[in-house]
Amino acid sequence: MSTDATAPPHAYTCFGQHIHSDFAFQEMDETQAAAPDIVIERCNKLLRARAPQQFTEFSPDCQFFDFPNVVQAEITGAMHLQLALYPGAAEEMLGLPVLGPIMATLLHYKGYLVIHGSGLVMDGKLNVFVGHRGAGKSTTAASLLTSGHQLFSDDLIVIDLDDPTAPMALAGYPAVKLGPDILARFHPKNARLLSNGGYAYPKERLRLEQVTPPQRLPVNAIYALKRSDAAAIEQLEFNSAMDQLMQNSYMLKYGDAPMAAGRGAKHFLQVTQLATRISVKTLMTPSSLDALHQIEPLLLKDG
């Protein structure tokens, strides 16, 4: 596929990147093709021998992923992404690895700071929610989406720190993953289920029909979620804020390899710059679904 601005099979824009793709992604709307920042190419045979389990390999110039029975992926030059589907794999599931860990890796190697969390626009301000598994990120997001607030990005929060005095978040795509129990209680308006291509996946994927948010927004605040009996907000001091941002940095879950060749020092500097400029707080989220209505007025007042 050509890397110039001639019409590719599919063109998208997300996280500030113009994407040319041989594959369609149901999570995103197609856009007018522009000079690409990312080129996604189809390979008709596996890139390497089949791995027995999920496998990743990172080097400064090349990053490789193997998601058994789904796809193999190889990134070169922080721009070119080759995808080789396993025989019989459903293309509808490509969005899970490609728009999650593979996109996070591409953006990390492009120099962005990638945080694992969700971002919602509330009264024009971007609030980011982070936390460990089970802390209530999906529940909180579903509750706020049902109340009419706007999704900015789910799973990846991508921060541009070219100007460290003014960190800017880059908008993702209008889709969210919710557990069936949460979806049964909080179903965002104007949302439709996406196909899982026959795969058994523990969450439902929803495509939201919403007004497109601004492509770049300053972060109003970052909230680290913690389960409690009642909703409350507490300001974190600098060291605790650093700890939360490091714990929720997307690429650190892969260990030291993505931080080689000076990227670890840059990552630490980016986290420091973000913690210096953005308010990081603890958001106590009620364990009871019946008490989740406490969160929205608290966040609006805090903002």
Phi, psi and chi 1 to 4 in degrees:
 res  aa     phi    psi   chi1   chi2   chi3   chi4
   1 MET       -  140.8 -177.0  173.8   61.9      -
   2 SER   -68.1  144.6  173.1      -      -      -
   3 THR   -98.0    7.1   60.7      -      -      -
   4 ASP   -91.7 -170.5   62.5   22.3      -      -
   5 ALA   -86.6    8.1      -      -      -      -
   6 THR   -66.5  157.3   59.2      -      -      -
   7 ALA   -61.8  117.1      -      -      -      -
   8 PRO   -84.3  171.6   32.0  -33.6      -      -
   9 PRO   -55.7  -41.0  -26.8   35.6      -      -
  10 HIS  -144.1  143.8  -54.6  -80.5      -      -
  11 ALA  -132.3  136.5      -      -      -      -
  12 TYR  -140.0  164.3  -56.4  100.0      -      -
  13 THR  -134.7  122.5  -59.6      -      -      -
  14 CYS  -155.4  152.6   73.0      -      -      -
  15 PHE    52.5   35.4  -58.6  116.6      -      -
  16 GLY    72.8   10.4      -      -      -      -
  17 GLN  -111.4  132.7  -50.0  -61.5  -61.4      -
  18 HIS   -84.6  125.6  -65.0  -64.8      -      -
  19 ILE  -118.4  128.4  -58.6  170.6      -      -
  20 HIS  -104.4  131.2  -72.8 -172.9      -      -
  21 SER  -140.1  139.9  175.1      -      -      -
  22 ASP   -78.5  -12.3  -75.5  -19.9      -      -
  23 PHE  -112.1  149.7  -65.0   89.3      -      -
  24 ALA   -90.7  143.2      -      -      -      -
  25 PHE  -122.1  117.3  -70.0   92.7      -      -
  26 GLN   -72.0  -12.0   57.5 -176.9  -23.4      -
  27 GLU   -76.7  -16.9  -65.1   85.1   -7.0      -
  28 MET  -125.8  155.1  -60.9 -174.8  -71.8      -
  29 ASP   -86.8  141.9  -72.3  -37.6      -      -
  30 GLU   -73.3  146.6  -61.5 -149.1   22.5      -
  31 THR  -126.7  173.4   59.0      -      -      -
  32 GLN   -66.1  133.9  177.3  115.4   16.9      -
  33 ALA   -65.7  139.2      -      -      -      -
  34 ALA  -136.6  172.7      -      -      -      -
  35 ALA   -52.9  123.1      -      -      -      -
  36 PRO   -78.5  144.7   29.7  -35.0      -      -
  37 ASP   -95.2  -26.2  -57.0  -66.3      -      -
  38 ILE  -136.0  133.8  -63.8  171.2      -      -
  39 VAL  -120.5  121.2  176.0      -      -      -
  40 ILE  -107.4  117.5  -58.2  175.8      -      -
  41 GLU  -114.7  144.0  -62.0  179.5  -23.0      -
  42 ARG   -87.8  132.0 -177.8 -170.9  -63.3  -92.1
  43 CYS  -110.1  138.2  -69.3      -      -      -
  44 ASN   -90.8    0.6  -66.2  -38.9      -      -
  45 LYS  -143.5  157.5   62.5  179.7 -178.8  178.0
  46 LEU   -58.7  146.0  -67.7 -179.7      -      -
  47 LEU   -77.1  -30.9  -58.8  169.2      -      -
  48 ARG  -143.0  176.2  -59.7 -172.5 -172.5 -178.6
  49 ALA   -60.9  145.7      -      -      -      -
  50 ARG   -58.5  131.6  179.6 -171.4  -62.4 -101.6
  51 ALA   -88.1  144.4      -      -      -      -
  52 PRO   -73.1  -19.8   25.8  -33.5      -      -
  53 GLN  -150.7  171.4   59.3 -171.6    9.2      -
  54 GLN   -55.9  135.5 -172.7  169.2  -41.6      -
  55 PHE  -139.7  139.4  173.3   76.7      -      -
  56 THR  -132.9  149.4   57.2      -      -      -
  57 GLU  -144.7  128.9 -177.8  178.7   86.2      -
  58 PHE  -122.4  132.3  -62.1   93.3      -      -
  59 SER  -136.5  164.8   69.9      -      -      -
  60 PRO   -56.8  -31.2  -27.8   36.6      -      -
  61 ASP  -107.6  -10.8  -60.7  -42.0      -      -
  62 CYS  -151.1  135.5  176.9      -      -      -
  63 GLN  -129.1  135.2  -58.9   80.7   45.6      -
  64 PHE  -126.9  138.8  177.2   79.7      -      -
  65 PHE  -128.9  140.7  -66.2   80.3      -      -
  66 ASP  -127.9  113.0 -166.5  -29.4      -      -
  67 PHE  -105.2   97.1  -63.3   90.6      -      -
  68 PRO   -51.9  135.7  -27.8   36.7      -      -
  69 ASN    70.1    3.0  -59.8  -42.4      -      -
  70 VAL  -119.2  -69.4 -179.3      -      -      -
  71 VAL  -160.2  149.2   69.0      -      -      -
  72 GLN  -107.0  144.0  -69.7 -176.4  -16.2      -
  73 ALA  -139.4  140.2      -      -      -      -
  74 GLU  -134.4  125.9 -174.5  172.5   79.7      -
  75 ILE  -103.4  132.5  -58.4  166.8      -      -
  76 THR  -131.4  140.1   53.2      -      -      -
  77 GLY    63.8   21.1      -      -      -      -
  78 ALA    52.7   28.1      -      -      -      -
  79 MET  -144.7  -45.8  176.7 -179.3  179.0      -
  80 HIS   -92.9  128.5  -67.1   91.9      -      -
  81 LEU  -124.8  116.1  170.3   60.6      -      -
  82 GLN   -98.4  132.1  -69.9 -174.4  -51.3      -
  83 LEU  -121.5  130.5  -63.1  178.6      -      -
  84 ALA  -122.9  109.4      -      -      -      -
  85 LEU   -71.7  140.7  -76.3  172.3      -      -
  86 TYR   -68.0  149.4  -87.4   84.6      -      -
  87 PRO   -55.2  128.4  -26.3   35.0      -      -
  88 GLY    85.3   -3.9      -      -      -      -
  89 ALA   -71.3  143.7      -      -      -      -
  90 ALA   -88.0  126.8      -      -      -      -
  91 GLU   -63.9  -23.5  -67.2 -168.3   15.5      -
  92 GLU   -60.4  -22.7  -66.3   95.4  -30.9      -
  93 MET   -90.2   -3.5  -73.2  -62.3  -74.1      -
  94 LEU   -60.9  -30.7  -87.9 -178.6      -      -
  95 GLY   -59.0  -31.0      -      -      -      -
  96 LEU   -62.3  -55.9  -76.6  169.5      -      -
  97 PRO   -76.0  -37.5   25.0  -33.2      -      -
  98 VAL   -71.9  -43.2  172.4      -      -      -
  99 LEU   -88.9    0.8  -60.7  178.5      -      -
 100 GLY  -107.5 -104.7      -      -      -      -
 101 PRO   -64.2  -33.0   16.8  -29.7      -      -
 102 ILE   -70.5  -44.5  -64.7  171.5      -      -
 103 MET   -64.3  -39.7 -178.2   63.1   68.6      -
 104 ALA   -58.7  -40.9      -      -      -      -
 105 THR   -67.6  -45.5  -59.4      -      -      -
 106 LEU   -54.3  -47.2  -94.3  162.9      -      -
 107 LEU   -71.8  -34.6  -64.3  170.1      -      -
 108 HIS   -60.7  -45.1  168.4   72.3      -      -
 109 TYR   -75.0  -14.9  -81.1   86.7      -      -
 110 LYS   -82.4   -9.4  -77.1  179.4  176.5  -71.6
 111 GLY   106.1    6.1      -      -      -      -
 112 TYR   -86.4  157.0  -63.2  102.9      -      -
 113 LEU   -91.8  125.5  175.2   62.3      -      -
 114 VAL  -114.6  120.9 -174.9      -      -      -
 115 ILE  -108.7  142.0  -58.4  -66.6      -      -
 116 HIS   -86.7  109.7 -172.3 -163.4      -      -
 117 GLY  -178.8 -170.6      -      -      -      -
 118 SER  -125.4  147.0  -64.0      -      -      -
 119 GLY  -125.5  131.2      -      -      -      -
 120 LEU  -127.9  142.8  -77.4   95.3      -      -
 121 VAL   -92.9  120.8 -179.4      -      -      -
 122 MET  -125.1  116.9  -55.2  178.9   65.9      -
 123 ASP    52.6   40.1  -82.6    0.5      -      -
 124 GLY    81.6   -0.9      -      -      -      -
 125 LYS  -112.8  141.4  -62.0  177.7 -179.3  178.4
 126 LEU   -91.9  117.8  175.1   59.5      -      -
 127 ASN  -108.8  135.5  -69.2  -34.2      -      -
 128 VAL  -112.2  137.3  170.3      -      -      -
 129 PHE  -120.7  125.8  -56.5   95.4      -      -
 130 VAL  -126.8  165.6  -59.7      -      -      -
 131 GLY   158.9  160.3      -      -      -      -
 132 HIS   -70.4  167.9   58.6   77.5      -      -
 133 ARG   -57.0  129.0 -176.0 -174.3  -61.7  -88.3
 134 GLY    92.9   -2.8      -      -      -      -
 135 ALA   -76.2  -17.3      -      -      -      -
 136 GLY   109.9   20.5      -      -      -      -
 137 LYS   -60.6  -50.2  -66.7 -168.4  -58.9  -65.2
 138 SER   -66.0  -40.6  -65.4      -      -      -
 139 THR   -63.7  -45.4  -50.6      -      -      -
 140 THR   -63.2  -45.4  -60.5      -      -      -
 141 ALA   -61.4  -44.5      -      -      -      -
 142 ALA   -62.6  -41.9      -      -      -      -
 143 SER   -61.3  -43.8  172.7      -      -      -
 144 LEU   -73.8  -35.7  -66.1  171.9      -      -
 145 LEU   -64.8  -39.9  -72.5  169.8      -      -
 146 THR   -64.4  -27.9  -57.7      -      -      -
 147 SER   -81.3   -0.8  -64.3      -      -      -
 148 GLY   102.2    4.3      -      -      -      -
 149 HIS   -79.8  164.0  -60.0  -69.7      -      -
 150 GLN  -105.3  131.2 -172.2 -179.9   37.8      -
 151 LEU   -72.3  131.7 -178.2   69.8      -      -
 152 PHE  -101.2  -43.9 -172.7   77.4      -      -
 153 SER  -167.1  143.0 -174.9      -      -      -
 154 ASP  -118.2  135.8 -178.9   50.6      -      -
 155 ASP    84.9  -53.8 -164.1   36.3      -      -
 156 LEU  -111.1  126.5  -54.0 -175.7      -      -
 157 ILE  -111.0  113.5  -59.4  -62.3      -      -
 158 VAL  -106.4  121.7  179.2      -      -      -
 159 ILE  -112.6  127.2  -51.7  -66.7      -      -
 160 ASP   -95.1  117.1 -178.2   -8.7      -      -
 161 LEU  -115.2   29.8  -76.8  149.6      -      -
 162 ASP   -56.1  -39.8  -85.9   -7.1      -      -
 163 ASP  -107.5   98.6  179.4   -2.8      -      -
 164 PRO   -64.6  -14.6   21.6  -31.6      -      -
 165 THR   -82.7  -10.2   67.5      -      -      -
 166 ALA  -143.4   73.4      -      -      -      -
 167 PRO   -61.3  135.6  -18.0   30.5      -      -
 168 MET  -124.3  134.0  -61.6  -66.8  -70.2      -
 169 ALA   -90.7  145.6      -      -      -      -
 170 LEU  -107.1  129.5  -52.5  179.4      -      -
 171 ALA   -64.4  142.5      -      -      -      -
 172 GLY   -93.3 -129.3      -      -      -      -
 173 TYR  -128.9  156.0   49.2   90.5      -      -
 174 PRO   -84.9   60.9   32.2  -35.6      -      -
 175 ALA  -141.0  150.3      -      -      -      -
 176 VAL  -143.2  151.2   63.8      -      -      -
 177 LYS  -108.6  127.2  -59.5 -177.2  -71.9  -69.5
 178 LEU  -135.3  142.4  -61.1  174.4      -      -
 179 GLY   -68.6  151.3      -      -      -      -
 180 PRO   -57.3  -35.4  -22.8   33.0      -      -
 181 ASP   -67.4  -38.9   54.4  -25.1      -      -
 182 ILE   -70.6  -41.7  -58.1  -56.8      -      -
 183 LEU   -64.0  -33.9 -174.8   57.8      -      -
 184 ALA   -65.5  -27.6      -      -      -      -
 185 ARG   -95.4  -39.3 -177.6   64.7 -177.6  -94.6
 186 PHE  -127.0  103.8  -56.6  103.7      -      -
 187 HIS  -111.8  108.1 -164.2  -64.3      -      -
 188 PRO   -55.7  145.3  -23.1   33.3      -      -
 189 LYS   -68.5  151.8  -59.7  173.7 -176.3  176.4
 190 ASN    52.6   47.9  -58.8  -40.9      -      -
 191 ALA  -123.7  146.2      -      -      -      -
 192 ARG  -130.7  148.6   58.1 -179.0  171.4   85.8
 193 LEU   -73.0  140.3  -70.6  175.4      -      -
 194 LEU   -94.8  151.6  -64.3  179.1      -      -
 195 SER   -72.7  137.5  169.5      -      -      -
 196 ASN   -97.7    8.1  -76.5  -19.6      -      -
 197 GLY    61.3   25.9      -      -      -      -
 198 GLY    88.8   -5.0      -      -      -      -
 199 TYR   -77.7  147.0  -76.6   88.6      -      -
 200 ALA   -85.8  103.8      -      -      -      -
 201 TYR  -118.0  136.6 -175.7   67.5      -      -
 202 PRO   -70.3  -14.0   22.7  -33.1      -      -
 203 LYS  -120.9  155.5  -69.8 -171.9  175.1 -176.4
 204 GLU   -87.8  143.1  -60.8  -74.6    3.4      -
 205 ARG  -107.0  126.5  -61.5 -172.4  -62.8  152.2
 206 LEU  -115.9  135.7  -83.6   76.6      -      -
 207 ARG   -98.6  122.0  172.1   64.8 -169.6  -90.0
 208 LEU   -93.0  133.0  -54.7  177.0      -      -
 209 GLU   -96.7  102.0  -57.0  -59.4  -26.9      -
 210 GLN  -143.7  163.7   61.6  175.4   23.9      -
 211 VAL   -62.5  133.1  176.1      -      -      -
 212 THR   -63.6  125.5  -58.3      -      -      -
 213 PRO   -72.7  165.2   29.0  -34.9      -      -
 214 PRO   -54.9  145.2  -23.8   33.7      -      -
 215 GLN   -74.9  -18.3  -67.0  -56.0  -69.0      -
 216 ARG  -139.1  133.7  -64.8  168.3   63.6   89.0
 217 LEU  -143.2  142.9  -83.4  178.9      -      -
 218 PRO   -69.6  148.3   24.5  -32.1      -      -
 219 VAL   -82.4  124.7  177.6      -      -      -
 220 ASN   -71.9  -49.9  175.6   54.7      -      -
 221 ALA  -161.0  156.2      -      -      -      -
 222 ILE  -114.3  125.5  -61.8  172.4      -      -
 223 TYR  -112.0  119.9  -64.1   94.8      -      -
 224 ALA   -89.0  117.1      -      -      -      -
 225 LEU   -80.9  142.8  -86.2   54.7      -      -
 226 LYS  -147.0  132.2 -176.7  177.4  179.8 -179.4
 227 ARG   -69.0  141.5  -68.7  -69.0 -168.9 -175.7
 228 SER  -157.2  177.3 -177.2      -      -      -
 229 ASP   -78.2  -28.9  -67.5  -28.6      -      -
 230 ALA  -142.8  154.8      -      -      -      -
 231 ALA   -71.1  138.6      -      -      -      -
 232 ALA  -162.0  158.8      -      -      -      -
 233 ILE  -126.5  133.8  -66.4  174.3      -      -
 234 GLU  -130.1  132.0  -63.1  176.9   -0.8      -
 235 GLN   -71.9  136.3  178.8   69.9   48.9      -
 236 LEU   -96.9  140.1  -67.8  177.0      -      -
 237 GLU   -76.4  170.7   47.7   84.3   21.3      -
 238 PHE   -57.2  -48.4  178.9   77.3      -      -
 239 ASN   -63.0  -39.8  -72.0  -21.8      -      -
 240 SER   -67.9  -36.4  -64.5      -      -      -
 241 ALA   -64.0  -42.3      -      -      -      -
 242 MET   -59.7  -44.3  -74.2  -73.5  -65.0      -
 243 ASP   -58.8  -44.6  -74.2  -15.6      -      -
 244 GLN   -64.5  -42.8  -76.1  -65.9  -25.9      -
 245 LEU   -67.4  -37.7  -66.0  176.7      -      -
 246 MET   -68.0  -43.1  -67.5  -65.4  -75.3      -
 247 GLN   -61.7  -30.6  -70.7  174.5   26.3      -
 248 ASN  -105.4   15.1  -68.7  -74.1      -      -
 249 SER   -73.5  126.0  -67.5      -      -      -
 250 TYR   -61.2  -45.8 -161.3   99.3      -      -
 251 MET   -78.0  -16.3  -63.9  -55.1  -64.0      -
 252 LEU   -68.0  -17.9  -72.9 -179.7      -      -
 253 LYS   -68.6  -14.1   67.5 -179.3  179.4 -179.4
 254 TYR   -94.0    7.0  -66.5  110.6      -      -
 255 GLY    83.6 -151.7      -      -      -      -
 256 ASP   -81.6  -23.4  -66.0  -25.5      -      -
 257 ALA   -57.2  -44.8      -      -      -      -
 258 PRO   -69.8  -10.0  -16.2   29.8      -      -
 259 MET  -100.0    6.8  -60.3  -63.6  160.6      -
 260 ALA   -70.5  170.3      -      -      -      -
 261 ALA    57.6   40.4      -      -      -      -
 262 GLY    85.3   -3.9      -      -      -      -
 263 ARG   -71.6  -27.5  -72.3 -174.8  172.2   82.6
 264 GLY   -64.7  -43.8      -      -      -      -
 265 ALA   -65.4  -40.8      -      -      -      -
 266 LYS   -64.8  -41.2  179.2  175.7 -178.9  177.5
 267 HIS   -61.9  -44.9  177.3  -92.0      -      -
 268 PHE   -62.7  -40.6 -174.7   81.1      -      -
 269 LEU   -63.0  -42.4  175.6   61.0      -      -
 270 GLN   -61.9  -43.5  -70.7  176.0  -39.7      -
 271 VAL   -62.6  -40.7  170.7      -      -      -
 272 THR   -62.6  -44.5  -57.6      -      -      -
 273 GLN   -62.4  -40.0  -68.4  168.2  -24.4      -
 274 LEU   -67.9  -44.3 -168.9   62.5      -      -
 275 ALA   -64.9  -27.5      -      -      -      -
 276 THR   -74.9  -34.8  -59.6      -      -      -
 277 ARG   -98.7  -26.5  -66.9  -72.8  173.7  178.2
 278 ILE  -113.8  138.1  -55.9  -59.9      -      -
 279 SER   -72.5  124.7 -178.6      -      -      -
 280 VAL  -113.0  128.6 -178.0      -      -      -
 281 LYS  -135.7  160.8  -53.0  177.2 -176.9 -175.2
 282 THR   -92.8  129.7  -61.9      -      -      -
 283 LEU  -110.2  110.5  172.0   61.0      -      -
 284 MET   -75.0  121.2  -52.6  -67.1 -172.2      -
 285 THR  -108.2  130.0   58.2      -      -      -
 286 PRO   -60.9  138.0  -20.6   32.0      -      -
 287 SER   -68.6  -29.6  -59.9      -      -      -
 288 SER   -84.8  130.7  169.7      -      -      -
 289 LEU   -62.2  -28.0  -64.7 -179.2      -      -
 290 ASP   -69.5  -15.4  -68.0  -30.9      -      -
 291 ALA  -104.4    3.4      -      -      -      -
 292 LEU   -66.3  -19.7  -81.1  178.0      -      -
 293 HIS   -62.4  -15.6   65.0  -84.0      -      -
 294 GLN   -68.9  -23.2  -59.9  172.4    5.1      -
 295 ILE   -72.2  -46.5  -66.9  177.1      -      -
 296 GLU   -58.0  -53.8 -178.1 -171.1   19.7      -
 297 PRO   -62.7  -31.1   19.2  -30.6      -      -
 298 LEU   -66.0  -43.0 -162.2   63.7      -      -
 299 LEU   -68.7  -41.0  -70.5  168.4      -      -
 300 LEU   -64.1  -38.3  -68.0  172.9      -      -
 301 LYS   -69.9  -38.3 -178.4  177.7  178.5 -178.2
 302 ASP   -68.4  -33.0 -171.3   58.8      -      -
 303 GLY   -71.3      -      -      -      -      -
